[in-house]
Structures are given as C-alpha cells and as structure tokens.
Amino acid sequence: MKPLFFAELVTLAALWGASFLFMRMGAPEFGPVVLITLRTGIAAVFLLPLVIWSKKWQSIKQNYHLLLVVGVVGTAIPFTLLSYAVLTVSAGYASIINATAPIFTAIIAWLWVKDELSISALGGLMVGFAGVVILTFDKQGNTGGINILPVLAGLGATLCYGIGSNFTKQKLSHVHPLALACGSQLAAAISLLPVSLWFLPSQIPAQQAWVSVTLLGVACTGIAYILYFRLIANVGVNKAMTVTYLIPFFGVVWGIIFLQEALSVHMLTGGLFILAGVSLSTGIFARKDRRL
C-alpha cells in the first residue's frame, strides 16, 4: 500500500473512531432512526455542492439504482443498527464489534467473486482481531453482562458493510468516489426519511446532540466516505475494510486526549497488535505469498 493510501486509511479510522462517540451522544436524544436520517441527510447536503461543482451529478443519475442498493445496504441499515447498539453498549464496545467487518468482507469476497486471500492477509486479520480482544478486556472488563440484541445488531451492521463494500467494488468501481459518497448518502437519507417520521423524538434534542449529529454528518460521514470509496477503488475491498481494526485504537486515543483516560498495558498491547494486523492485511511489508 502506498504511503498516501495508508495515510488516508489512518485518517478514515480517526474519523470513524470519533463517530461512535458522537452516536453515543446523539442516539439517546434523537433515537437511532432519526439520528441516522439526519446524519446521512447532512452528509448529502455537505457533498452535493462539491458534486455539482465537479460535474459528477450526471454519474449519480446514471447509476442511481446501484447507488440505492449501496445507500440502503451499506449505509442506512448498518448505521441504524450501530446507532441502536450504542443505546445499550459503550461507544468503545460498539467500535470493537465493528472490527469484525474485514472478516465478513474477506469471506464474502472469497465466496462471491472468488477474490484471492493470501496466508499473510488471513494471518493479519487474526492478529488484528486478537488486538481487539486484548483491548476489550481493558475497555469492558468492569462492565456487567450485555444484552444479546445490541451485539447481534452490531454484527448485522458489519455483515452489511461486507456486502455493501463488495457490491461497490463489483458494480460501481467506475464511479468517482465523490459521486459514490454523495449518491449513497442521499439514497440512505431518502430511504430512511419515511421511516423516521414514525420515530420522531418526543422533545427537542439538546444542543450537544445537534452538534454531535452535525459532526457525524460532515466529518464522520461526508468527508470519511470520500476517503472510504477512494480506498476501495485504489487498494481493494479487503484492505480498505481493515480500517475497522484501527477504529477501536482511535477510540482509546480520543479518550486519552479529551477525557484524560490513562494509557494501560491492555490499551498499549492491543493497539500494537492492531497496527501489526493492519500492516499484514494491507501489504505494507509485501512479499510473495500463498493464496487460498
């Protein structure tokens, strides 16, 4: 992976790591469905002027039916499921569940399009997930049992990510990342709008919730999805999805910076494992390898 693309991978992880914190702050006020309707709608409004200025709107019109699939399966459903999950579990735990996405993506790519999976990449996925497990002991060790439904919701979200990312690579690789990002968010917002009318909050959310959903829409969705689709186009689905291994790591970093949380041995060890897994999975130390 080229240094530029690796830098984009890290930036994307930082943005999506922050998204779980913002969802945790906004979901109780707005509810999962309304929060994600606003998140995707704000992202679409943010991206639309850029699409028009760069003359990419025609690409969205030509591929609207495919973008609708990506918007629903790859954005609306998984975002809502994760938003539901953070009503019960912590933002850090939700980001850890999210780290299963590369596994679903790799398996779907292998079964669906017969994408090759190297031994080192498979090992990298395992090493990265081991780091997530180590991190889990520290972040969740003092909490009680959790409900099974939020966990299943999180796993359902990552399964949707795997399907959506593979669909994007196979059907929409010819579409510019900016058009992909805007079109998918617009499709997600439109598909969620009728449903959200049934889940409107009983009272006006607090100012903090509005700030959270705005940051979710602009930074963690609009800007982040441009990076995400660029990575899929330039480095492939499996490597792009390894970003989810870095997300829990950034959740810890943001906690240290903004919440003055202490850096424990579990956090440091887990973070190193995660970085090692990402380096193997993304081919930073590329060499010839056997394929499955």
Protein Blocks (a to p, Z undefined) as FASTA:
>chain_A
ZZklmmmmmmmmmmmmmmmmmmmmmmmmnopmlmmmmmmmmmmmmmmmmmmmnopmmmmm
mmmmmmmmmmmmmmmmmmmmmmmmmmmmcfklmmmmmmmmmmmmmmmmmmmnopacdfkl
mmmmmmmmmmmmmmmmmmmmmpccddfklmmmmmmmmmmmmmmmmmmmmmmmmpcfklmm
mmmmmmmmmmmmmmmmmmccfbdcdfklmmmmmmmmmmmmmmmmmmmmmmmmmnojklmm
mmmmmmmmmmmmmmmmmnopacdfklmmmmmmmmmmmmmmnommgcddddZZ
